[in-house]
Amino acid sequence: GLSYAMLCRPMTAAGVGFPFGVWLCWWSAKRLRQQHSTTPRPVPILFAMAIPILAGIGLQLIYNKSITGRALESPYQLYTEIYTPRHGYGFNNVIRGERHLGPKVLDSYDRWAENLTPALAIRKLGIRWRESGRWTLGLVPLVSVVAMLICRWKSWSSDLKLVVASIVCLHLAHIPYWFEGIMGWHYVFESAPLWAVVLGVVTADFFRWCRESGHPAIRWWWSGMLITSLLVSWISVPGIWSARMQRGLSEVAFSRNRYRQFDDMLSTQVTPPAIILIQHNPDEVHIDYVNNTPDLNGPILRARAPQDPIQLRRAASLFPDRNVWLFDVRARQLRQLSGPH
């Protein structure tokens, strides 16, 4: 699990795991000083945690070397440098990216980036926190849970504090990035199961307090708030509100429907072997129809169409053994340019 986390979402893994790593180092140092401690010795545990992490990092370095030629440069970094230099991680990303503009930059998509300043970073951080609440517990339950966490902080177990610290660190790790993420929380959505854990612990503690204080009826208020949040998320009332989940699903479904329509068009109109030269719509910077098998030898290849007509004809001539088609995304039109020679 640790290896997969390092390979799939390294920054997320680092953000979520950082508090636990700090705690493990502190615990290990404390146990090493206690010569006669009856608790487990830290060295085997440290090795058990370090081996999968190092294995994941090692595989990543090999993977980087095989694709980019440099172990410390990932394919994603190389892609960003070539096609979207303004989208880089860190402050002043646009200013830094404009110093390295090349001939292959996807201009309309690259210009979508905002230049990250401290003020913008704080605003994006607020958006991620707000949307985390909207897409998990709901804003009112989230505020209530946070208030309870703060008011009773000293009484919580170290386990719960580590979970809360993971949520905080995950948000902090993405402060130096200009984009808040899809649906406002794409980069921090792994906090959802952590919020569920926090909600469960806080609810159990709140119910215990209600019982011990002689106010068991207050539990119905808390339960009603959580149920109401779920209903608002899933059920729409025409003219009053639309369910959050339906809005979120429609947002995700928009691009998926476009991809499905394009795939259906290719399967019914195009005879393999073929290559599709795609003129993307600059107003839809988040939709990209170009994806191919790694060996670039599939029955239907997809490529970005040059804007210049002369370059377009040259591109078509590079594939003499394939039917060459042009797809205009804005007009939703597919037409054949040439057949195999």
VOLUMDREN-690815 format. One line per 4 residues: number of its first residue (from 1); their letters; for each residue z, y, x of C-alpha. Coordinates in nm, 3 decimals. Each point is the difference from the previous one (the first is absolute). Example, Ala and Ser with C-alpha at 12.3 -4.5 7.8 and 13.67 -1.06 7.14 Angstrom:
1 = AS = 0.780,-0.450,1.230; -0.066,0.344,0.137 .
# end
This chain:
1 = GLSY = 0.000,0.000,0.000; 0.083,0.243,0.279; -0.328,-0.080,0.178; -0.202,0.054,-0.317 .
5 = AMLC = 0.180,0.328,-0.063; -0.080,0.121,0.351; -0.368,-0.094,-0.040; -0.062,0.117,-0.357 .
9 = RPMT = 0.209,0.316,-0.042; 0.147,0.087,0.341; 0.127,0.348,-0.089; 0.150,-0.124,-0.325 .
13 = AAGV = 0.162,-0.293,0.181; 0.143,0.238,0.259; 0.130,0.240,-0.265; 0.162,-0.267,-0.214 .
17 = GFPF = 0.133,-0.199,0.295; 0.131,0.288,0.211; 0.351,0.019,-0.158; 0.038,-0.377,0.029 .
21 = GVWL = -0.112,0.011,0.363; 0.252,0.271,0.082; 0.274,-0.194,-0.177; -0.096,-0.321,0.186 .
25 = CWWS = 0.017,0.176,0.338; 0.337,0.153,-0.088; 0.132,-0.337,-0.121; -0.127,-0.173,0.316 .
29 = AKRL = 0.155,0.255,0.234; 0.330,-0.028,-0.186; 0.000,-0.382,0.019; -0.089,-0.004,0.369 .
33 = RQQH = 0.309,0.207,0.070; 0.216,-0.249,-0.191; 0.026,-0.289,0.243; 0.202,-0.224,-0.230 .
37 = STTP = -0.163,0.082,-0.332; -0.038,-0.287,-0.247; -0.311,0.158,-0.154; -0.349,-0.117,0.106 .
41 = RPVP = -0.112,0.107,0.344; -0.266,0.272,-0.019; -0.247,-0.120,0.266; -0.154,-0.290,-0.201 .
45 = ILFA = -0.021,0.221,-0.308; -0.171,0.277,0.198; -0.254,-0.250,0.132; -0.059,-0.136,-0.350 .
49 = MAIP = -0.079,0.352,-0.124; -0.195,0.114,0.306; -0.235,-0.298,0.040; -0.195,0.046,-0.328 .
53 = ILAG = -0.017,0.377,0.051; -0.131,-0.040,0.355; -0.241,-0.269,-0.119; -0.138,0.236,-0.263 .
57 = IGLQ = -0.037,0.281,0.253; -0.166,-0.239,0.246; -0.253,-0.117,-0.258; -0.072,0.361,-0.091 .
61 = LIYN = -0.066,0.090,0.363; -0.240,-0.294,0.037; -0.173,0.096,-0.324; -0.033,0.363,0.114 .
65 = KSIT = -0.143,-0.103,0.336; -0.261,-0.227,-0.158; -0.131,0.271,-0.234; 0.056,0.340,0.161 .
69 = GRAL = 0.011,-0.109,0.364; 0.348,0.150,0.045; 0.322,-0.181,-0.084; 0.181,0.319,-0.101 .
73 = ESPY = -0.276,0.126,-0.232; -0.021,-0.159,-0.344; -0.323,-0.028,-0.201; 0.151,0.242,-0.252 .
77 = QLYT = 0.059,0.257,0.275; -0.358,-0.041,0.122; -0.138,0.031,-0.353; 0.201,0.320,-0.053 .
81 = EIYT = -0.118,0.150,0.329; -0.366,-0.069,-0.081; -0.026,0.061,-0.373; 0.304,0.198,-0.120 .
85 = PRHG = 0.164,0.181,0.295; 0.168,0.254,-0.232; 0.190,-0.284,-0.170; 0.216,-0.069,0.306 .
89 = YGFN = 0.374,-0.057,-0.008; 0.219,0.292,0.103; 0.024,0.373,-0.052; -0.304,0.230,0.031 .
93 = NVIR = -0.224,-0.302,-0.060; -0.296,0.212,-0.113; 0.019,0.233,0.301; 0.028,-0.293,0.239 .
97 = GERH = -0.276,-0.196,-0.176; -0.250,0.287,0.012; 0.015,-0.013,0.378; -0.145,-0.352,-0.007 .
101 = LGPK = -0.272,0.015,-0.265; -0.286,-0.240,0.073; -0.340,-0.085,-0.149; 0.136,-0.279,-0.224 .
105 = VLDS = 0.271,0.201,-0.178; 0.001,-0.051,-0.378; 0.005,0.374,-0.060; 0.082,0.023,-0.372 .
109 = YDRW = 0.275,-0.260,0.028; 0.132,0.136,0.329; 0.031,0.353,-0.142; 0.217,-0.136,-0.278 .
113 = AENL = 0.294,-0.006,0.242; 0.259,0.278,-0.016; 0.142,0.148,0.318; 0.359,-0.120,0.019 .
117 = TPAL = 0.261,0.270,0.056; 0.379,-0.036,-0.033; -0.012,0.166,-0.343; -0.275,-0.234,-0.120 .
121 = AIRK = 0.184,-0.302,0.144; 0.312,0.087,-0.200; -0.208,0.041,-0.315; -0.169,-0.337,0.053 .
125 = LGIR = 0.340,-0.158,0.064; 0.119,0.136,-0.334; -0.309,-0.138,-0.174; 0.061,-0.348,0.145 .
129 = WRES = 0.363,0.006,-0.115; -0.095,0.123,-0.347; -0.276,-0.255,-0.047; 0.223,-0.277,0.134 .
133 = GRWT = 0.232,0.076,-0.288; -0.278,0.020,-0.257; -0.154,-0.333,0.099; 0.325,-0.195,0.042 .
137 = LGLV = 0.318,0.090,-0.188; -0.112,0.321,-0.168; 0.109,0.347,0.107; 0.321,0.017,-0.205 .
141 = PLVS = 0.131,-0.345,0.109; -0.100,0.076,0.360; 0.195,0.327,0.003; 0.296,-0.177,-0.159 .
145 = VVAM = -0.009,-0.281,0.257; -0.023,0.246,0.290; 0.292,0.201,-0.141; 0.213,-0.315,-0.024 .
149 = LICR = -0.096,-0.101,0.353; 0.106,0.338,0.137; 0.322,0.027,-0.201; 0.124,-0.346,0.098 .
153 = WKSW = -0.164,-0.026,0.343; 0.315,-0.104,0.188; 0.071,-0.285,-0.240; -0.340,-0.169,0.029 .
157 = SSDL = -0.046,-0.305,0.220; -0.189,0.026,0.328; -0.269,-0.226,-0.150; -0.082,0.252,-0.272 .
161 = KLVV = 0.016,0.290,0.245; -0.260,-0.175,0.218; -0.231,-0.043,-0.299; 0.038,0.369,-0.088 .
165 = ASIV = -0.060,0.094,0.365; -0.321,-0.208,-0.005; -0.131,0.197,-0.297; 0.083,0.329,0.173 .
169 = CLHL = -0.153,-0.107,0.333; -0.319,-0.117,-0.171; -0.045,0.349,-0.146; 0.091,0.170,0.329 .
173 = AHIP = -0.254,-0.209,0.193; -0.281,0.146,-0.211; 0.103,0.364,0.023; -0.257,0.063,0.279 .
177 = YWFE = -0.293,-0.098,-0.226; -0.192,0.243,-0.216; -0.084,-0.229,-0.293; 0.267,-0.089,-0.255 .
181 = GIMG = -0.178,-0.325,-0.081; -0.174,-0.157,-0.299; 0.196,0.073,-0.319; 0.224,0.217,0.216 .
185 = WHYV = 0.189,-0.284,0.168; -0.255,-0.236,0.155; 0.167,0.013,0.342; 0.351,-0.059,-0.130 .
189 = FESA = -0.060,-0.240,-0.290; 0.170,-0.280,0.196; 0.323,0.178,-0.091; -0.037,-0.128,-0.359 .
193 = PLWA = 0.186,-0.333,0.054; 0.262,0.188,0.201; 0.054,0.238,-0.291; 0.039,-0.304,-0.228 .
197 = VVLG = 0.276,-0.134,0.227; 0.176,0.338,0.003; -0.027,0.028,-0.378; 0.152,-0.346,-0.045 .
201 = VVTA = 0.296,0.069,0.228; 0.068,0.344,-0.148; -0.023,-0.136,-0.356; 0.244,-0.283,0.075 .
205 = DFFR = 0.244,0.245,0.160; -0.034,0.243,-0.290; 0.068,-0.274,-0.256; 0.305,-0.111,0.198 .
209 = WCRE = 0.132,0.359,0.003; -0.057,0.032,-0.376; 0.195,-0.318,-0.062; 0.290,0.091,0.229 .
213 = SGHP = 0.026,0.356,-0.129; 0.009,-0.108,-0.363; -0.333,0.161,-0.095; -0.227,-0.300,-0.056 .
217 = AIRW = -0.214,0.190,-0.252; -0.146,0.213,0.280; -0.187,-0.311,0.112; -0.216,0.031,-0.311 .
221 = WWSG = -0.104,0.351,0.108; -0.108,-0.129,0.342; -0.182,-0.300,-0.149; -0.171,0.224,-0.254 .
225 = MLIT = -0.121,0.235,0.272; -0.154,-0.290,0.196; -0.161,-0.150,-0.310; -0.138,0.340,-0.101 .
229 = SLLV = -0.150,0.042,0.346; -0.174,-0.336,-0.031; -0.133,0.083,-0.346; -0.134,0.338,0.116 .
233 = SWIS = -0.170,-0.176,0.291; -0.174,-0.268,-0.207; -0.044,0.129,-0.357; -0.212,0.299,-0.101 .
237 = VPGI = 0.069,0.212,-0.308; -0.318,0.188,-0.104; 0.048,0.373,0.002; 0.338,-0.016,0.175 .
241 = WSAR = -0.041,-0.180,0.333; -0.218,-0.252,0.177; 0.160,-0.289,0.184; 0.024,0.042,0.377 .
245 = MQRG = -0.121,-0.353,0.070; -0.312,0.049,-0.211; -0.082,0.321,0.186; 0.055,-0.174,0.333 .
249 = LSEV = -0.212,-0.300,-0.094; -0.284,0.224,-0.121; 0.012,0.190,0.330; -0.030,-0.321,0.200 .
253 = AFSR = -0.258,-0.149,-0.239; -0.243,0.292,0.043; -0.115,-0.097,0.348; 0.025,-0.374,-0.071 .
257 = NRYR = -0.232,0.038,-0.298; -0.249,0.190,0.215; 0.004,-0.277,0.262; -0.046,-0.267,-0.267 .
261 = QFDD = -0.293,0.187,-0.156; -0.164,0.032,0.342; 0.050,-0.370,0.076; -0.147,-0.093,-0.340 .
265 = MLST = -0.299,0.223,0.069; -0.066,-0.169,0.334; 0.037,-0.351,-0.140; -0.248,0.063,-0.285 .
269 = QVTP = -0.261,0.224,0.166; -0.007,-0.078,0.372; -0.159,-0.309,0.153; 0.155,-0.108,0.333 .
273 = PAII = -0.039,0.041,0.288; 0.038,0.372,-0.049; 0.167,0.310,0.132; 0.124,0.278,-0.225 .
277 = LIQH = -0.010,0.353,0.144; 0.264,0.194,-0.191; -0.001,0.374,-0.060; 0.365,0.065,-0.083 .
281 = NPDE = 0.119,0.270,-0.234; 0.186,0.262,0.210; 0.215,0.082,-0.303; 0.140,-0.356,-0.006 .
285 = VHID = 0.149,-0.013,0.346; 0.232,-0.287,-0.090; -0.277,-0.243,-0.100; -0.196,-0.172,0.276 .
289 = YVNN = -0.246,-0.277,-0.087; -0.065,-0.109,0.359; 0.165,-0.330,0.086; -0.154,-0.297,0.179 .
293 = TPDL = 0.092,-0.331,0.156; 0.111,0.043,0.364; -0.312,-0.173,0.137; -0.229,0.239,-0.194 .
297 = NGPI = -0.211,-0.298,-0.107; 0.073,-0.020,-0.372; -0.274,-0.037,-0.263; 0.045,0.363,-0.105 .
301 = LRAR = 0.107,0.259,0.257; 0.123,0.347,-0.088; -0.046,0.312,0.213; 0.028,0.376,-0.031 .
305 = APQD = -0.335,0.165,-0.062; -0.108,0.280,0.238; -0.048,0.331,-0.177; -0.321,0.086,0.184 .
309 = PIQL = -0.311,-0.166,-0.155; -0.149,-0.079,0.343; 0.323,-0.164,0.112; 0.011,-0.187,-0.330 .
313 = RRAA = -0.345,-0.153,0.067; 0.105,-0.091,0.352; 0.314,-0.167,-0.132; -0.208,-0.204,-0.244 .
317 = SLFP = -0.234,-0.113,0.281; 0.294,-0.143,0.195; 0.023,-0.291,-0.244; -0.349,-0.155,-0.019 .
321 = DRNV = 0.129,-0.331,-0.137; 0.189,0.151,-0.295; -0.075,0.174,-0.326; 0.109,0.361,0.047 .
325 = WLFD = 0.155,0.180,-0.296; 0.138,0.350,-0.046; 0.299,0.064,-0.228; 0.075,0.356,-0.108 .
329 = VRAR = 0.368,-0.001,-0.098; -0.007,0.336,-0.178; -0.301,-0.094,-0.215; 0.106,-0.367,-0.027 .
333 = QLRQ = -0.358,-0.100,0.086; -0.117,-0.297,0.207; -0.360,-0.016,0.121; -0.187,-0.212,0.251 .
337 = LSGP = -0.143,0.168,0.310; -0.179,-0.294,0.162; -0.022,-0.376,0.012; 0.015,-0.244,0.296 .
341 = H = -0.294,0.017,0.239 .
# end
